[in-house]
Amino acid sequence: MKKINRRDFLKKGAYSLVASSFVSFLPTAAMSSKLKTEKYSLQFLHVTDTHLDLGKPKTVKWVEMLIDKINRDYSSVDFVLFGGDNFNNNVPGIEDANKFKNIVDELNVPWYSVRGNKESSPYPKIDSLNQSDYARMFFPPGLKVVGRDWKLEKDRFTILGIDTTIEHRNHGIFTPESLSFVENELKSHPDRYYILLNHQAYGNFWGITDEKAIFKYVLINIEEVKNRIFKYPNLILTLSGHKHLDYVGKENNINMISTVGFVVPQDSVNENDHRFRYVKIHNGIVSEKLVSIL
């Protein structure tokens, strides 16, 4: 993998992002007539940055409250997507990974996940939970795994889980293999809608100028990613996290969501007020809302 430093990243303008109002995605003329006319619907939850930490019992409690909330109020969704930094990976062995899995396995609906920088940066470093270990623990039977990534098909939709992590680093990248995987999927199946799930953000949507912070949170080859895959009209939605800030926008008719970090309270009144996102796609229109576990 070619190394990219922060200067080259910024020189290429990789943190630029055109923000616009998030209204809906409507099928374009380039899409097949079958896809444009068929009725289809998908509803799911996006949860990111839960940061379960065995040294902080309240974080365990919050994830348990999350599962209770979903089972109580959202048992009709098709699945739940966890966007990385699911657990802090900071204890010897895999006790925290097991704890997260055991709690989330109580969901009454299917769930899928990708790694974040925490999962790819174990502490201590010699106690590694590498990508293949993660896949064995968290990828359910029947999920198609391609290299570090996975593919899930549901009716007219294909969800691609992309591992954008770099071992022992906070910043992330679409590897050449991942880019080829996504591009080939989009090119080969114009009659399907695609959703991308990964950890690092697709742009500097919070508008800061700190080079180190931008490099840390935004995919370091974002311009290449956009040039390669944002031209395909069947890419309907990207899902990310990592920054712990909320963003909903559009670029090139692609809906872009970065869901607020679940571990971060939305206000100082109640520390148990943690959020996740409900997303519904119905006949080409994307709608969404944040939901509290309270």
C-alpha positions in Angstrom: 0.0 0.0 0.0 1.4 3.4 -1.0 2.0 5.6 2.0 0.2 9.0 2.1 1.4 11.7 4.4 -0.7 14.5 5.7 0.8 17.1 3.4 0.0 15.1 0.3 -3.4 14.4 1.6 -4.2 18.1 2.1 -2.5 19.2 -1.1 -4.9 17.1 -3.1 -7.8 18.8 -1.4 -9.0 15.6 0.1 -11.0 17.3 2.8 -13.2 19.3 0.6 -16.9 18.3 0.7 -19.9 19.9 -0.9 -22.6 19.9 1.7 -26.2 20.3 0.7 -29.6 19.6 2.2 -30.5 16.0 2.7 -33.8 15.5 1.1 -34.0 12.3 -1.0 -32.4 10.3 -3.7 -34.4 9.8 -6.8 -33.4 7.3 -9.5 -31.6 8.8 -12.4 -32.1 8.1 -16.1 -28.9 6.1 -16.1 -30.4 3.4 -13.9 -32.3 0.5 -15.4 -36.0 0.8 -16.0 -36.6 -2.2 -13.9 -35.0 -0.6 -10.9 -36.8 2.7 -11.5 -40.3 1.1 -11.6 -40.1 -1.7 -9.0 -41.4 -1.0 -5.6 -38.9 -1.7 -2.9 -38.2 -0.7 0.7 -35.5 -1.2 3.3 -35.3 0.0 6.9 -32.3 -0.4 9.2 -30.4 1.2 12.1 -26.9 2.7 12.0 -25.0 2.7 15.3 -21.4 3.8 15.4 -18.7 4.4 18.0 -20.3 2.6 21.0 -16.9 2.3 22.6 -17.8 -0.4 25.0 -15.1 -0.3 27.7 -14.8 -2.9 30.5 -13.0 -0.2 32.6 -16.0 2.0 32.3 -19.1 -0.1 33.4 -21.5 2.7 32.3 -20.5 2.1 28.6 -21.5 -1.6 29.0 -24.8 -0.4 30.5 -25.4 2.0 27.6 -25.0 -0.8 25.0 -27.4 -3.0 27.0 -29.9 -0.1 27.0 -29.4 0.2 23.2 -30.3 -3.4 22.6 -33.3 -3.2 24.8 -34.5 -0.1 23.0 -34.1 -1.7 19.6 -35.9 -4.9 20.6 -38.7 -2.9 22.1 -39.2 -0.3 19.4 -37.5 -1.3 16.2 -38.0 -5.1 16.0 -39.3 -4.6 12.4 -36.1 -3.3 10.9 -34.3 -5.5 8.4 -31.0 -5.3 10.3 -28.7 -3.2 12.4 -25.3 -1.9 11.1 -22.5 -1.1 13.6 -19.9 1.3 12.1 -16.7 0.6 14.1 -15.1 1.5 17.4 -17.7 -0.9 18.8 -15.4 -1.8 21.7 -12.2 -0.1 22.9 -10.0 -3.2 22.6 -7.9 -2.1 25.5 -7.8 -5.1 27.8 -5.7 -8.3 27.6 -7.3 -11.0 25.6 -10.7 -10.6 23.9 -12.9 -10.2 26.9 -14.3 -6.9 25.7 -14.9 -8.2 22.2 -16.8 -11.2 23.7 -18.8 -8.8 26.0 -19.9 -6.7 23.0 -20.8 -9.7 21.0 -22.7 -11.4 23.8 -24.8 -8.2 24.4 -25.5 -7.5 20.7 -26.4 -11.1 20.0 -29.5 -10.4 22.1 -30.9 -8.4 19.2 -34.1 -9.9 17.7 -32.9 -8.8 14.2 -29.7 -9.5 12.2 -26.7 -7.3 12.8 -23.5 -6.7 10.9 -20.4 -4.6 11.7 -17.1 -3.2 10.4 -14.0 -2.5 12.3 -12.9 1.0 13.5 -9.6 2.3 14.6 -10.1 0.8 18.1 -10.6 -2.7 16.8 -7.5 -2.4 14.6 -5.4 -0.8 17.4 -5.4 -3.3 20.3 -3.8 -2.3 23.6 -1.4 -3.8 24.5 -0.2 -4.0 20.9 1.1 -7.6 21.3 -2.4 -8.7 22.2 -3.8 -8.3 18.7 -7.3 -8.9 17.5 -6.5 -8.8 13.8 -8.9 -8.6 10.9 -9.2 -12.3 10.4 -9.9 -12.8 14.2 -12.6 -10.1 14.0 -14.1 -11.8 10.9 -14.3 -15.1 12.7 -15.9 -13.6 15.7 -18.3 -11.1 14.1 -19.1 -12.1 10.6 -22.2 -14.4 10.6 -22.4 -17.5 8.5 -23.6 -16.8 5.0 -22.1 -13.3 4.8 -20.0 -13.1 1.7 -16.5 -12.0 2.6 -14.1 -10.5 0.0 -10.7 -9.9 1.4 -11.1 -7.5 4.3 -14.7 -6.5 3.2 -18.1 -8.1 3.1 -21.2 -8.1 1.0 -24.8 -8.4 2.0 -27.8 -8.6 -0.4 -31.3 -7.8 0.7 -34.0 -7.6 -2.0 -32.9 -4.9 -4.4 -30.2 -3.6 -2.1 -26.5 -4.5 -1.6 -24.7 -3.4 1.5 -20.9 -3.4 1.3 -19.0 -3.4 4.6 -15.6 -1.9 3.9 -12.7 -2.1 6.3 -11.0 1.3 6.0 -8.7 0.8 9.0 -4.9 0.9 9.1 -3.4 -1.2 11.9 -2.4 0.9 14.9 -3.5 4.2 13.2 -6.5 6.5 13.7 -6.7 7.5 10.1 -8.2 5.3 7.4 -8.0 4.5 3.7 -9.8 2.6 0.9 -7.2 0.0 0.0 -6.8 -0.7 -3.8 -8.5 -4.0 -3.2 -11.5 -2.4 -1.5 -11.8 0.2 -4.2 -11.7 -2.4 -6.9 -14.2 -4.5 -5.0 -16.7 -1.6 -4.7 -16.2 -0.4 -8.3 -16.6 -3.8 -9.8 -19.8 -4.3 -7.8 -21.3 -0.9 -8.9 -20.3 -1.5 -12.5 -21.5 -5.1 -12.7 -24.9 -4.6 -11.1 -26.6 -1.4 -12.3 -30.0 -2.8 -11.4 -29.1 -2.8 -7.6 -28.9 0.0 -5.0 -25.7 0.1 -3.0 -25.0 1.2 0.5 -21.4 1.6 1.8 -20.6 1.1 5.5 -17.2 2.0 6.9 -15.7 3.9 9.8 -13.7 6.9 8.6 -15.5 10.0 7.2 -16.0 11.0 3.6 -15.2 14.7 4.1 -14.4 17.5 6.5 -18.1 18.2 7.2 -17.4 20.0 10.5 -15.3 22.6 8.6 -12.1 22.8 10.7 -8.7 23.8 9.4 -6.5 21.7 11.7 -4.5 19.6 9.3 -3.8 16.8 11.9 -7.5 16.5 12.8 -8.6 16.4 9.1 -6.0 13.7 8.4 -7.1 11.7 11.4 -10.8 11.6 10.6 -11.2 11.8 6.8 -10.3 9.0 4.5 -6.8 9.9 3.3 -7.5 9.0 -0.3 -11.0 10.5 -0.4 -10.5 12.2 -3.8 -9.5 8.9 -5.4 -12.5 7.2 -3.8 -14.9 9.9 -5.1 -13.3 9.8 -8.6 -13.6 6.0 -8.8 -17.0 5.3 -7.3 -19.1 8.5 -6.8 -19.9 8.5 -10.5 -22.1 5.5 -10.3 -25.8 6.4 -9.9 -26.6 3.1 -8.1 -24.5 4.2 -5.1 -27.3 5.6 -3.0 -25.8 6.0 0.5 -22.6 6.1 2.5 -22.5 5.5 6.2 -19.6 6.5 8.4 -18.7 7.7 11.9 -15.4 8.1 13.7 -15.6 11.9 14.3 -18.5 11.5 16.8 -20.3 14.5 15.1 -23.5 14.2 13.2 -23.8 15.0 9.5 -26.4 14.4 6.8 -25.8 15.7 3.3 -25.5 14.9 -0.4 -22.9 14.9 -3.1 -23.3 13.8 -6.7 -26.9 12.6 -5.7 -25.3 10.3 -3.1 -26.8 10.5 0.4 -24.0 10.8 2.9 -24.6 10.1 6.6 -22.1 10.3 9.4 -23.9 9.3 12.6 -23.0 10.9 15.9 -20.9 8.7 18.2 -23.2 6.6 20.3 -20.9 7.0 23.3 -21.3 10.9 23.2 -24.2 12.3 25.1 -26.2 14.9 23.1 -26.5 17.3 26.0 -25.3 17.6 29.6 -28.7 17.1 31.2 -28.7 13.3 31.1 -25.6 11.2 30.4 -27.7 8.3 29.4 -29.1 10.1 26.4 -27.2 8.3 23.6 -28.2 8.3 19.9 -28.4 6.0 16.9 -30.0 6.5 13.5 -33.0 5.0 11.9 -32.9 4.9 8.1 -35.6 4.0 5.6 -35.3 3.8 1.8 -38.6 3.5 0.0 -38.9 3.6 -3.8 -35.7 5.6 -4.1 -36.4 8.1 -1.3 -34.1 8.1 1.8 -35.5 9.3 5.1 -33.7 9.2 8.5 -33.9 10.3 12.1 -31.8 10.2 15.2 -33.2 8.1 18.1 -32.3 8.2 21.8 -32.0 5.1 23.9 -34.1 6.8 26.5 
